[in-house]
């Protein structure tokens, strides 16, 4: 209940778009996208490459019975891509946001912002919501491209899979609904991760010793909610 009220307040600020602090918000959004997406590429790309190659190799022995391209679309684009991207963002950004906002709460920095006449959520929550959501969508697309093409290139160097057949099968199996499903999950994941991590950080008791517990709880809750969202979106499409 408190989480829903917190999310609705953030979205109301996003819709109203107060004039105060817009330049600072644009700067925070850019910083958040850079930290969440750009700096995470060194982690996302190798993981996508290894997972894509692993999945393709695992099913390569059944290539005469099963459509490997269709399997790649089902496992990577629909399910693994969004979830693994969300997991990486949770481990890097959600914990960082919880710790950052928790320290701001403990050190009374949020009170200082409020005393200046600016809603703290507009400065703190809105740019992180936008930045993390954009970053997850970008990482999701990069993960899928690297996992499918880079993963197959690695699998091709280790097995005898025909490259042309795989590309044709993947192109035939990939539909707009698959991409749309992944993008929907990415948006919901971004909103959920941001809201949960911010809520945990901003409601932390003003004791530094409590912050590690709030951070671990935020990570667990983010993962749990993302799994629920993934199942619900998958069921909605099928």
N, C-alpha and C positions, 0 to 999 in steps of 0.2 A: 504493500500500500504506500509506504513512504517512498519507495523507489519510483513508483508510477507518478506520484505527486512531484517528485524531484525532476523526473523526465519532462513532465508537462510544463513545468516552470521554465526549463531550458528551451523547449520548443516555442513557448510564448515569447521569450526574448529573441529567439531566432526569427520569428515572424515580425515582431514589432520593429526590430533593428533600430535601437536608440542611436542618436547622433554621437553621443559621447564615446570616445575611445575607439573609433572605427580604424584609425591608422594603426593603433596598437594591436587591434584584433587581426588585421591583415598580416602584420608582422608575426604574430603568434601562430597563425594558420600556416604561414610559410615555414616557420621553424618546426612545427609539428609534422608537417608533411616530409620535410627533410630528414628529421630524426626517425620517423616511423617507416617511411618508404625508402628513401635514398640510402640511408645508412644501414638499412636492413637487407639490402641487395646482396651483400657479401654472405649473408646467412641463407636467404631465400633461394638464390640461384643454385648453390651446391646441393641443398636439400631437394629442390625440385628435380635436378638432374639425376640424383641417386634414386629418388622414389619413382620417377618415370621409367628409368632403366630397369629397376627392380620389378615393377609391375609388368612391363613388356616381356622381360625375360621369363618371368614366372608363367606367363600364358603362351610363350612362343612354341612350346611343345604341343599345344593343342591347336596350332594354326590351321590345320586341315579341317577341324571340326567347328571352331569358334571364330568369330569375326574379331580379330585383335583390335582393329580400329574402333569398333563399337564398344569394346571393353574399356579401351583407353578413355573414350569420351565419358562413359558411365562412371568410371572410378575417379578419373582425374578432374574433368571439368565440372561434373555434378557434385561430387562428394569430397574427394581428397583435397582438391585445390582450395576451396573456401575454408575447410576446417583446418588444414595445416597452416594456411596463411593466418587465420585467426589465432591459432596457437602461438605462432611466432610473435604476433603483435601483442598477445597477452603477456608472454614472457618478457618482452622488451618494453613496450609502451604502457600497458595497463599498470604494471608494477611501478614504472617510473612516474606515471601520473598520480598514482595513489600516494607514493612517497613524497612527491613534490607538494601536492595539495595538503597532505598531512602535516608537513613541516610548516607550510604557510599558516595552517590553522593553529599549530602549537606556538609558533612565534608571533601570533597576532597580526600577521601581514594582511589577512582578510579583513580584519577590523579596520585597519588603516585605509584600505581601499573603500570600504563602506563609509567611513567618515569623510572621505573626499567627495561623496555624493554620487558615486557610481556603483551600480549593482555588481557585486563581486562575481556573480554567476555569468554576467554578460562578458566580463573580461577574461574569466578563467575557464568557464565551461563551454561557451559557444564556439570559440576558435578551436578548442581541442576536439569538440564533436565534429566539426567540419573537417579539420585536418586529418584526424584518425580515419574517418569514413572514406575520404578521398584516397588516403594512403592504402587502405585495405583493398579498395577496388583496383588500384594500380598494381599492387602486389599480386592480387588474384590473377590478373591478366598475364603478368610476367611469369608467374608460377606455371600456369597452364601451357604457355608457349614453350618454356624451357623444358617442362616435364615431358611434353609430347614429342617435340622435335629433337631437343637435346638428349632426352632419355632414349629415344629410338636410335639416335646416332651412336650413343654409347652401346646400346644393345646390339646394333648392327655390327659393331667392331668385335663383339664377343660371340655372336651367333651367326647363323646363316639366314636370317630373316630377309625377305626381299623388300627393299626400301620402297619401290614403286607400289607394291601391293598395300603396304601399310598406309602410305599417304593417301591412296585412293579410298581405302576403307575408312580412314579417319574423316576425310572430306565428305564421304557419303553418309557417315553416321552422325556427324556434327550438325545440329539444327539450331535455329535461333532460340528455341525454347530452352536448349541446354545452356547457352550463354546467358539468357535472361534469368534462368534459375540461379546460376552462379552469382550474377550481379545482385539479385535480390538478397541472397544470403549475405553477400558482402556488405550491403547497406545495413541490414539488420544487425550483422555482427559488429560493424563499426559503431552504430548507435548504442548497442548493448554494452560493449566493452567500455566505451567512454562513460556512459551513465553509471555503471556499476563502480568503476575505478574512482570516478569523481565523488560519488556518494560515500564510498568507503573512506576516502581521504578527508573529505570535508566534515564528516561526522565523527572522526577519530577524537577520542578524549584527549584533552590537551596535556598529554604525557608522552614523551618520546618513546618510552618503553612499550607503549601500546601499538606504536606504528608498525612494527614487523608483523604483528598478528593481523592487523587490518589489511596489510599488503597481501599476505598469504590468503586471507579470506576473499579478497577481491579477485585474485587470480583463479581460485577454485570456483567462485560464483560465475565469473565470466565464461570459463570453460563449460560449466554445467548449462548455463543459459544458451550458449552457442550450440551445444549439442541438441537441446530441445528445439531451437529455431530450425536447425538443419533438418531434423526429422519432420517438423510441421510443414516446412516448405516442400520437402520431397513428397510428402503425402498429398499436399495440395496440387502438385503437378501430375500426380499419378493416381 
